[in-house]
Amino acid sequence: MKEGESVFPSIGIPELVLILVIALVVFGPARLPEIGRALGQAIRSFKGALNDIEKVMDEEAARQGEEPEKVRRTPAH
């Protein structure tokens, strides 16, 4: 596998539309807003946890005299 390649292929617009149609059929129109809200809360919680971890890593790097940017992982493309 080449550097920067993902194991999973990217999801395009047609795939997203198909997923939304399947969700509409399975859950019905009344439950979709509730599911969307729960998904949004889960994503916010996950991002908050990642930010907390990054903050702890930065503090630990500063305590050890390193630059915080060197401690962070670079994002995959």
C-alpha positions as a LaTeX table, in Angstrom:
\begin{tabular}{lrrr}
\hline
Residue & $x$ (\AA) & $y$ (\AA) & $z$ (\AA) \\
\hline
Met1 & 0.00 & 0.00 & 0.00 \\
Lys2 & 1.36 & 3.42 & $-0.93$ \\
Glu3 & 1.83 & 6.16 & 1.62 \\
Gly4 & $-1.26$ & 8.33 & 2.02 \\
Glu5 & $-3.64$ & 5.66 & 0.69 \\
Ser6 & $-6.56$ & 4.65 & 2.82 \\
Val7 & $-7.65$ & 1.08 & 3.41 \\
Phe8 & $-11.25$ & 2.10 & 2.76 \\
Pro9 & $-12.36$ & 3.83 & $-0.43$ \\
Ser10 & $-13.81$ & 7.31 & $-0.12$ \\
Ile11 & $-17.58$ & 7.71 & $-0.05$ \\
Gly12 & $-19.05$ & 9.90 & $-2.77$ \\
Ile13 & $-22.42$ & 11.57 & $-3.24$ \\
Pro14 & $-24.15$ & 8.53 & $-4.84$ \\
Glu15 & $-23.12$ & 6.31 & $-1.94$ \\
Leu16 & $-24.36$ & 8.88 & 0.62 \\
Val17 & $-27.71$ & 9.16 & $-1.15$ \\
Leu18 & $-28.05$ & 5.37 & $-1.14$ \\
Ile19 & $-27.26$ & 5.22 & 2.59 \\
Leu20 & $-29.84$ & 7.94 & 3.32 \\
Val21 & $-32.52$ & 6.16 & 1.27 \\
Ile22 & $-31.85$ & 2.89 & 3.07 \\
Ala23 & $-31.99$ & 4.67 & 6.45 \\
Leu24 & $-35.28$ & 6.30 & 5.46 \\
Val25 & $-36.78$ & 2.93 & 4.52 \\
Val26 & $-35.48$ & 1.12 & 7.61 \\
Phe27 & $-36.16$ & 3.75 & 10.29 \\
Gly28 & $-38.91$ & 5.86 & 8.73 \\
Pro29 & $-39.12$ & 9.64 & 8.44 \\
Ala30 & $-40.18$ & 10.19 & 12.07 \\
Arg31 & $-37.02$ & 8.61 & 13.56 \\
Leu32 & $-34.41$ & 10.15 & 11.22 \\
Pro33 & $-34.12$ & 13.51 & 13.08 \\
Glu34 & $-33.67$ & 11.66 & 16.37 \\
Ile35 & $-30.99$ & 9.43 & 14.85 \\
Gly36 & $-29.25$ & 12.44 & 13.28 \\
Arg37 & $-29.23$ & 14.26 & 16.62 \\
Ala38 & $-27.75$ & 11.23 & 18.38 \\
Leu39 & $-25.10$ & 10.86 & 15.67 \\
Gly40 & $-24.19$ & 14.55 & 15.96 \\
Gln41 & $-23.84$ & 14.26 & 19.74 \\
Ala42 & $-21.64$ & 11.18 & 19.34 \\
Ile43 & $-19.37$ & 12.97 & 16.86 \\
Arg44 & $-19.10$ & 16.03 & 19.14 \\
Ser45 & $-18.24$ & 13.79 & 22.08 \\
Phe46 & $-15.58$ & 11.98 & 20.04 \\
Lys47 & $-14.03$ & 15.26 & 18.89 \\
Gly48 & $-14.03$ & 16.53 & 22.48 \\
Ala49 & $-12.22$ & 13.39 & 23.64 \\
Leu50 & $-9.63$ & 13.80 & 20.86 \\
Asn51 & $-9.09$ & 17.43 & 21.85 \\
Asp52 & $-8.62$ & 16.39 & 25.48 \\
Ile53 & $-6.06$ & 13.77 & 24.48 \\
Glu54 & $-4.23$ & 16.30 & 22.30 \\
Lys55 & $-4.18$ & 18.78 & 25.20 \\
Val56 & $-2.72$ & 16.19 & 27.56 \\
Met57 & $-0.08$ & 15.24 & 24.98 \\
Asp58 & 0.85 & 18.91 & 24.49 \\
Glu59 & 1.10 & 19.46 & 28.25 \\
Glu60 & 3.27 & 16.36 & 28.64 \\
Ala61 & 5.52 & 17.44 & 25.77 \\
Ala62 & 5.88 & 20.91 & 27.28 \\
Arg63 & 6.69 & 19.36 & 30.64 \\
Gln64 & 9.44 & 17.30 & 29.01 \\
Gly65 & 10.77 & 20.30 & 27.09 \\
Glu66 & 9.71 & 19.15 & 23.62 \\
Glu67 & 7.75 & 21.09 & 21.05 \\
Pro68 & 4.07 & 20.00 & 21.10 \\
Glu69 & 3.83 & 19.88 & 17.29 \\
Lys70 & 6.42 & 17.11 & 17.13 \\
Val71 & 4.35 & 14.90 & 19.43 \\
Arg72 & 1.16 & 15.00 & 17.35 \\
Arg73 & 0.57 & 12.52 & 14.60 \\
Thr74 & 0.23 & 13.87 & 11.12 \\
Pro75 & $-3.23$ & 13.34 & 9.60 \\
Ala76 & $-3.58$ & 10.67 & 6.92 \\
His77 & $-4.50$ & 11.94 & 3.48 \\
\hline
\end{tabular}
